[in-house]
Amino acid sequence: MNIDTISMRMLSNIGVGVALADPEDLTIRYRNPAFADWFGVEENATLDGALENVTREELLSRLAGREAVKLDVALKRRRRLLTIETVIRHAENDGRKILVVECQNISRLRETEAMIDSYARIAERKARELELEKNRVEKLLLNVMPRSVYEEYTAFGTVTPKLYEPVSVLMLDFVGFTQMAAAADPTVTVTELNDIFTAFDRIAEMHGCERIKTIGDAYLAVAGLPTPDPDHASAVAQCAFKMIRYLERRNQSHAHKWQARIGVASGSVVGSVVGVQKYVYDVFGPAVNLASRLQALSNPMEVTATAEFCADGPEGLVVADPRMVDIRGFGDTSVATLQPRGALTLAA
């Protein structure tokens, strides 16, 4: 068996499609079984006719550059879509110019690449969804706890209770809310309450106070927590006066006239996350209890504080109606009504 016979047998049995074509008229002079099976060509077929998705003019133009032409040819054979990677290059045999066509079936490779791309897109989409969900959870948790507490919770899965001292606490409660909620449209009442609490949140943030929670129509905020603030009493006083001023302005243009009582007190509190499934950040301690008692003693649209708060509070406070009151859990306590003046006077 000579070399030519061996070569022809190899070309007939390899899984690569091979063809030889005339560079002038693109007539196929030889094709092995793999090429014939894929492209379905008969003798004397033309190369442009076999490749289908490329015209004679385009093929001749590209071959005129004497460079190899690479094509991905899509074929539908036996109800299956094949992708054939085709390389056409110039060659010579005994001084005669020919075109050598080499083809490989890369269908599985393309299918694998498409599958990988599909998985990559799914993974990217899932990653984006997880990131959005993470941001939603973070936003939700930051609405119920300070950032430093949130960072500790996400890092360790728990929050160590901490004593904060001194801090100032503001407790606000609306007058006649129960009767209003029973008589008015619930949607309107909740919408207005949400608008008011949103404004209170902005006021608290403006003065460095941390909104701890709302309980129905009650609003609890603390200054000096979690970051110590030597001006915590001033911050709480500013918040209290601006909240009342906001309600006064709002009442001028709204049908519902909202009035609030506010109590402010300074002292110590303990802050921690409570609960397991429906957890919430909360504060406990004498200052919270005292602010709640003082809020109950306040007249509508007034701020009530202890004598100690008035003495340690910011300059410019007007202390009115000083009196001794027996407060549950604290005994006889000197309290007074606070009013702003000077630096604390709010612009009209």
N, C-alpha and C positions, 0 to 999 in steps of 0.2 A: 504494500500500500504506500503510495507516494505522499509527499507533503501536501499537494493540492487536494487529494482525496480526503486526507485527515482534516484539513482546514474546512472543506465544504461540510463534512459531517459535524464538525464542531459548530459551525454557523447554523446548521439545521437544528441542533439540539439545545443550544443555549437559550436561556430565558430572556434574552435581549433581542429586540427586533432590529434587523439590519437590512439595509437596502442600498443598491447602487443605482445612480440616475445620471442621465446625460445633462450636463450643465447648460446646453443650448436649448433644448426643447422640454427638459424636465421629465423625459420618458424614463420609467423605471426599468432598468436592464436586469436587475436581480433583486429578489427579496426572499428572505428566509421564512420558514413557516410561522414564526412568532409575528413577524411584520405583516404577513398575509392574513393571519387570523385576526389581528387587531384592526387593521385598516380595510380588510375585505377587498384587496386589490387583485385584479387579474393581470395577465401578461400584457405588456405594452401600455399599462395605465400610466398616467402622469402623476408626478409628485404633488402638484397643487390639487389635483383631484382627490388624492388619497388623504391629504391633510384637511380638506374640507373648509376649515375656518380661516384659510389664508388664500388670497388670490394669486394668480400667476404673476401679475405685475408687482405686487408687494414682495413676493418671494424673490423674483429676479432682481428687484431693486436692492433688497437686503443682501443678496448673494454677490452683487456687483462690488461690494466693498471688500471682497476677498476674506471676510472674517466669518467665523462660525456663526450660524444662526441658531438661536435657541427658542424653542416654542413649547408651550404646554397645550396639548391637543386634547379636547374633550370628545369622547366617543361614547355612544350608547350601543353596547353589544350584549345580547342575550339578557335584556331587561336590567342591565347594570350599567351605570355610568362609570366609564374609565377615564383616567387622566394619564396621558402618555407624554412623558418628557422626551422631547425630540431635539436632537442636535444635528445640524447639517453643516458639513465642512467640505472644503475643496481638497482634492487629492489627485495624484497622478499614478498611472500604471502603464509602464512601458512607454512613457512619453505622452500618454493619452489622458486628458483631463476628465475627471469623474467627480461626482458628488457622492459622498459617503453619508448615509443617514443612519444614525444610531438612536434607538428608542428604548425607553425603560418604562415599565408600568409602575407608576408612583401613586396609584389610587389609594392603596392602604396608607401610604405616608401622608397623603393629603387628608384622608379621613381622620387619621390620628391627629394631624395638626389642627383640623377643624374641631375635633373633640377637645383637644387641649385648649384651643381658643375659647370654646364654649364654656369649659370648666373655669377658665381664667375669668371670663366675663361674669359667670355666676359667683365666683369667689369675690371679685371686685364689688359686685352688687351687694352681696352679703356683708362685706366689710363696710360699705357705705351705710347699709341699714343698721349694722351694729354701732357704727359711730354716731348715727343720728339717734339711736336708742340710748346710747351712753350720754349724749348731750341732753336728751330729754330727762333722763334720770338725774343727771347732775343738776339741771335747772330745777327739777322738782325738789331735790334734797336741799338745794341752796335756798329754797323758799321756806324751809322749815328748820334750818339750822345755820349757824355762822360758817363761813368758809373754812376756818381753821378746824372747826369741829368736823365738818364734812371730810376734810383731808385726813384727819385722824381716823374717822370711821372707815373710809375706803381703804386706808393703808392697813389697818389692824382688825377691822370688822367689829370693833367695839369702841366705846368712848369712856374714858376714865372720868368719873365725877370730879369736878373742880370747884374749889371755894374761891369766889371772887369778892374782894373787899378792898376798898369801898366801891360801891356802884350806886347809881340812882335809878329808880324804877318809876315808870309812868303807867297808871292804870286808868283807862277811859271807858265810860259806859254811857249809853244813850238813854235819855229820859223818855219814858212812855213808849219804848220800842215794842213791848209785848202787845199793847193795845193797837199800835200802828200795824204790826204784822198781822193781827187778827182781822183788822178792818180793811186793809188795802189789798190790792192785787199782789199775790206773792212774787210774781215775776218782777213787778215794778219795785217792790221793797228790796228784793235781793240785788237787783241791778243798781239801785241807788246806793245800797250798802257797799257793794263792790267798788263803785266809783269813789266813795268816800274813803274806804280803806286803802285804795290804790293811792289816793292823794296823801293819806297819812304816811304810807310807806315812803313816798318821795320826801316828805318833810323830815321823817326820821333819818333817812339816808343822808339828807343834806346836813344834818347836825351830828352825824356820827353815832346815831342810836341804832340799836339792833331790834327789829321787830321780832318778838319771840313767838307770839301766837295771837289768834283771835278766838274768842269763845262766844259764839253767837254774836251779840252786838258789843261785846267787850274787846278792848284792844290793849295789849300788854307790850311795852317796849322798855329796853334797858340801855343805859349809857355806862361805859366803862367795862364792857364785856364784849368779846373775849380779850380785847386789847385794853389794858389799863388806860384811863383818861383822867388826868387831874381836874379837868373841867366838866366832869360828868353831871354835876348838879346844874351847871349853866346850860348844858346840852338838853337836858330833860325839860328845864323851864322854857327854853326857846321853843322846843317841840310843842309843849302844852299850849303856849300862847298862840302859836301859829295854827295849830289845829282848831282852836276856838275861832280865830280870825277867819280861817277858811270856811267854817260852817256859817259864820255870820254873812260872809259874802255869798255863799251858795244859797242861803235861805232867801236872799233878795230876788232870785230869779227862778226858784223852784216851788212847786206846790207844797211838797212835804217840807215842813220846818223841823230840821234836825237840831236837837239840843243835847249837849253832852256834859257830864260831870267828870272831873279829872282829879285824881289824887296822885301826889308825887312824894317819894320818900327815899332816903339814902340809908345804906347799911350793907349787909352782907347777903349774898345769895349763893346757892349751889346750883351749877349747871350740869346737865347730863342728858343723854338720850334715854328715853324710857320706852318700854314696849319691845316686842320681838317682831310681830308681823306688821302691825300698824304703829311703827315707831315714830316718835316725835321728840324734838329737842325742847326741854322745858327747864324752868328755873324755880327753885324753892328757897324759902328762907324768910327771915323777919322782914326784910325790906319789901318783899312781894306782898306779904300779908298786911303790912302796915299801909302800903299804897292802896290796896283793895279796900281797907277800912276807911281811909281818908276819902276815896272816891265816893263811897256811900254817904259821907258827911257833907259833900260839896253841894252847893246850890247849882241849878242849871247854868251852864256856860261860865263856870268858875273853876279855879284851881285851888285845891286845899293841900297844905303841907304842914309838916311839923315845925316847931320852933327851931330845932337843930338844922333842918334843911334851910330855913330862912337865914340862919346865922352863917351857914357854910355856903350858901348859894351865891349867885352872881350879883354884882353890883347893879343898881338900878331897879331892884324889886321894891314894890310898894306892898307892905304888909298890912292887911286890913282885918278887922274883926278878930283880934287875938282872943283865944278862949281856952279854957280847960275842958277836956272831954274825956269821959271814961270809955276807953276803947277796949273792946274784947281782946284779951290776950296781951294787952300792953298797959292796962290800968289808966290812971289819970295822965293825960298827955296834953301838952300845950300845942295847939294847932292854930293856924291862921289862913286867911284867904290871900292868895298872891295875885298881884296885878303888875303888868309891865310898865316901865317908865324909863325915860332916857334912852340908853343904848338898846334896851329891850323893846321899846315902842315899835309896833309894827306899822309899816307904811300903809296908808289908806288905799 
